[in-house]
Amino acid sequence: MSKKLAELSPAAPARKPALDHELLLGSLPHPILVVGEGNQIVYVNAAAEAFLSMSTALLLRLRLDDVMAFGCPLLSLVDQVRESGSTVNEYGIELGSPKFPSPRLVDVFSGPISEAESLIVVMLQQRTMAHMIERQLTHRAAARSVSGMASVLAHEIKNPLSGIKGAAQLLEQSLSDEDRVLSQLICSETERIRNLVDRMEVFGDERPLTKEPVNIHDVLNHVRRLAESGFARGVRFIEDYDPSLPPVPGNRDKLVQAFLNLIKNAAEALGEGNSEGRIVMQTSFRPGVRLSVPGTDARISLPLMIQIEDNGSGVPDHLRPHLFDPFVTTKHNGTGLGLALVAKIIGDHGGIIECDSEANRTMFRVLLPMQDRSHYDGRSVLHRPVPANDRRA
């Protein structure tokens, strides 16, 4: 009888495994901090250690004010949570820290811990790559709009310009020396407009690139030699190359044009007669960077990073969101097409470009795909006599 009762009775519920909250928080990919009275840091997870580039032992001896730069929006946000006693979220704020090479764009989620009113939990979600890709798509859209305008200008302006210049040259033969200056002015101005239209016409070229394996260090060394013999004469170049980089699938001439524009931009930012001016050319391999292809489930790897850094005056804050848009420039005689053309060339190679700038430090960072190893002879490309990792000034 007791055996039957045992068989009929419902099975005892299985015990749930004990959840280690420390392990749970440590496995989260987003930085999490808990701060107490006086903004004393009382807990950080592993992601926060990596984000702040400091160990847990060190962080637990510091206040949030010691870790963040003076006036950082995160500090006022924590104060707001403490005063209101409720959750506060902020999106797209810049965090500055002595440990950061440049401010980092993050979303912040913060709120009080109900069991301990003096404790506030803060979770950070870095937006650098997502924001970079979003910005790059905007740059490409802007370049496409210029493409349409360029094709119209090519047909509607270049032909009349040729007629104007030809007529001015014919008139010049029968003019006095005093009036001949005016006809020459007409010719020079029409030629200047024609050159501008020719530069814009490049944006209308939608033909696919003919690509081949390109050693990016060959490209950078060629660009440096051109710069040193011309517009960047006297500027100190520092090269920090990763010699193990695989080739880039691309068009060598287009890549030379893009990086020559970036070096020229850096040299102009330094100004003439700047004895302390320097340009750092750096390459590295970052295998974790991937870009989603719109409309598909495919993800393109962009592991090759090429960075051009200068210690010039930097980019004004109001120009940064529009830096790669056409006709945006801070130069007195600039057309604003140089960086827009760079963005188009990098986009045509399947890559992205972004700029970080602060006082005395501006970095243009290019991320490119690498050549599929099944389509090239690795030894013939990788082991050419290029002074890679030439860390010289």
N, C-alpha and C positions, 0 to 999 in steps of 0.2 A: 504493500500500500504506500509506504513512504517513497518507494522507488518510482511509482506512478506519479505521485504528487510532485516529485522532483522533476520528472519528465515534462509534466504539464505546466509547471511554474515558468514564467518568462525568464529568459536568460539575463543574467546580471550585466548591466551596461559596462562596456570596456572602459577602462580608465584612460582619460586623455593624457597624452604625454605632457610633462611639465614643459612650459615654454620659457626659454631663456631669453628674457627681454634684452639683455646686454648683447647676446649673439644676434638677435633680430635687428637691433639698431646698427650694430657693426656691419651687417651685411647690406644695408641700404646703400645705393650708389650716390645719394645726395648728401652733402655735408650737413650735419646736425650738431648744434651746440646748445647747451643749457647754461644760462647765466643766473646768478643769484644777486644778493644785495651788493650794491656798488658795482654792478656789472662784472663781478668776479666769475670767471669761467669755472664751472663745476663738472662739466661733462662734454666730451667731443667723441664722435665716432671716427672710424678709420678714414672715411671720405673727407671729413673735416681736416684731419691731419694732412692728407695729400693736398687739399685745396689751399690750406694756409702755409704749407711747407714747414710745419713745426710738429714736434712730437707731442704726444699727450702729456707726458711728464712736464714739459715746458709750458704748454698751454694752461694746465691746471694751476700754475703759479702766476698767471697773468690775468689782467682784466680785459674785457672786450675793447676798452679804450686804448690799451697798449698794443693790441693786434691791428686795429683799424686806423686809418689815417685820420688826422684831425678834421672834424666837420663831416665825416662819413655819414651818409643818410641812414645807415643801419643803426647807428647809435641813437638818433632821434626816434627811429621806429621802435626800438626797444623801450625807450622812455614813454612813448605813446601807449604801448601795451601795458606797462606798469601803472600808468595813470588811469587808463580806462578799464583795465581788468578784462579786456576782451581781445579776441583775435584780430590781428591787423596783417593784411597782405599788401605787398607792393610789387609791381611788375616793371622790369626793365630799369633797375637802378644800378648805378656804378659804384662798385666797392673799390676803395683804394687802400693799399697796405704797403709798408716798407718791403714786404716780401714779394710783392707783385711787380713785374717789369712794367706793367701798364694797368690802368683800371680794368676791372672785369665786370661785365654786364650780367646781372643775376635777377631772378625773381625771388622774393623773400616771403616766407610764410612763418608767422610768429604768433605766439599766444601763451597765456599763463597756464601753469600746471595746476589743476584743480586741487590736488592733494597737498600742494605746497605753494601758497600764494606768492611767496617771495621768488619762486623760480619761474623763468621764462624760457621756453623752447623756441629755437630758431632753426628753420630749415632753408637752405639755399639751393636754388636750381640754376646752374650756369647756362647762359643762353648764347655763349660765344659762337659756337658752330651753327646753331639754328639761325641766329641773327645774321651771321656771315652769308649763309646760303640765301636767306630771304633778300638781303641787300644785293647779292650778286644777280638774282633773278630780276630785280628791279633795274640793275645796270644794263642787263641784256635787253630788257624791254625798251629802255631809253635808247640803246644803240640801234634797235630795230626801227624805232620811230625816225631816227636820223637817217637810216638807210633809205626809207621812202622819200624823205626830203632831198637826200643827196641825188637820187636818180632823177628827180624833177629838175633840180638845179643844174645837173649836168647837161640836160637837153635845152632848158629854157634860158640859161645864162651864158654858157660857154660859147655858143655860136654868136650871139650878139656881141660878146666881148671881143671876139676875133675881128668882127666888122668894125667896132669902135677903134681898136688898136691899129688896124690897117688904114682906116681913114685918117687917123692922127698922124701916121707915118707919111702918108701922101701929102697932107697939109704942111708938114714940117719942111718939105723941100722948097716951098714958096714963101716961108715966113722969115721975118727978120730974126736976128739973134735974140732980141728981147722976147719975142713971141714964141720962139722955138723952145724956150724953157717950159712954157705952158703945155705945148704938145708932148714934150718928153714926160711931163708930169702925168698927162693922160695915159701915156703908154705904160709908165711904171705902176700906176694905180690899177689899170686893167690887168696887168700881169700879176699883181699882188692878189686881186680877187680871183683870178684864174687858179693860182696856186692854192688858195683856200678851198675852192670848189674841188680841185684835184684831191686834196686831203680828205674832204668829206665823201668823195666818190668811193673811197676805200670801204666805207661803211656799207655801201650798197652791194659789195661783192659777197654774194651768198653761196658761191661755189664751194663744195667740200674741199678741204685741204688735202694735198698729196703728202702723206705722212711717211716717215721712215724713222728708224731708231736714231736718236740724236743724243750725243753726250752733252749734258747740260753744262758741264765744266768747260768744254770747248767753247760753247756759246758765251759764257760769262767771261772767260779769259779774252776772247775776241772783243767783246764789248768794253772790257777794262782798257785794253790797248788803244782802242779808238778814242775812249774818253781821255786817257792820259796824254794823248797826242793832240787833243783839241780843247773842248770846252772844260775839261776837268784837269787841265794842266796845273800842277802844284797841289792838288788835293791828295791827301794820304788815304790809300786804299788798304783795307784789312780783309784778308780772305780766310774764311773758316769753312773749309769744304769737307764733306763726308766722302772719302774716296770709294766707298762701296756702293754708291748710288747706281742703280740700273739705268738704262737709257730711257729717254722720254719719247713716246710716239708723236712726232710732230714735224713741222716745217722749219728747218734751221733758219732760213732768212726771216721768217715771221717772228721767231723767238728772239733773234738778234734785234729786230726792230722794237719789240716790246721791252726787252731789258735795257736797250739803249735809251729808250724814253724814260724808264725809271731812274737810270743813273743820271741822265741829264736833269731830270726833275730834282734829284737829290743834290747835284752840284749847284744848281741855281738856288736851292734853298739855303746852301751854305753862304752864298754871296761872295763877291770878289774880295780878295785880300784877307780872307779868314785863315789865319795861320794855324788855328786849332781845328780847322774843318777836317772831317774824316768820313769815309763811306765804308761801311762793313758789308761784305758780300758773304752770305752764309747759306749752306745747303745741309739738309739732314733728312733722315728717313723716318716717317711717322706712319706706321702700318695701321693704326686704329682709325684713321680718318676716312669716312665713307660718305658718299653723296647719293641720295635717293633720286632716281630718274622719274620725273612726273609722268603719271599715267601707267606706270608699270611697277612691278615688285622688285625690279632690279636695283642693285646698289653698286655704284662705281667706287672703287678704291682710289683715293688721292693721297698716296703715301709720300710723294716727293715734295719737299718744302724748300723753296728758294726765297730768301729774305734779303732785302736791300734796306739798310739802315743808315741814317745820317744824323748828325748832331746839330742840325740847323734850327731855325726858330720854331718849327712845327707848323701844323695846319690849324687855322682858326676853327673854333668850336662850331660856328654856324655853317662852315663849309663841309664838315666831315660827312654828314649824311648824303651829300650830293657830289662828293669828290669825283666819282667816275661818270657823272652825267656830262653830256656834251655842253660846251660853252661855259663851263664853270672853271674859273681861273682867278688867281690872285696876282698874276703877272701883269705889268702895265701894258705890254705889247702881246700878251698871250691870246691864243684863239680858244683855249679850253677844249681842244680836241685830243691832246696827247694822252691823257689818262683814259679817256673814253676809248681811244683806239687800243690801248693796252688791255682794257677790260674785254674788248671784242676779240682780240687775238687769243687771250688766255681762255675765254669762253669757247672759241672755235677749237681749242685743243682739249676741251672737256674739263678744264680746270676752273678754279675760282681765285679771286684776288681780294685782299682786304688790307685796310690801312689802320694802324694804331699810331696815335701821335700825342705827344706831350711836349712840354718845353725842353728843348735841346735833345729831343729824341723822336724821330719819325721812322716807322717801319712799314714797308710794303711787303706783304707776305703772299706768295704765290704757291698754290697747291696744285700739283699736276699728277695725272695717272702715269704709271710706268708701262714700259713696253712689255707685251706678252712674250714670255721667254720662248714660246714655241715658234715665234716669227722672226727670230734673229739669232745670229751666232754671237753668244755672249762674250766670248774672248776677244773677238775682233773689235767690239765696241767698248767694253769695260776696261781693257788694258792698253788703251792708247796712251802715249806719253804725255799725259796732262798733269801739271803740278797740282793735283788735288790735295786737299788738306794742307795747303800752303798757307800757314797761319802767319802771314807777314804783314808788316806795315810799310 
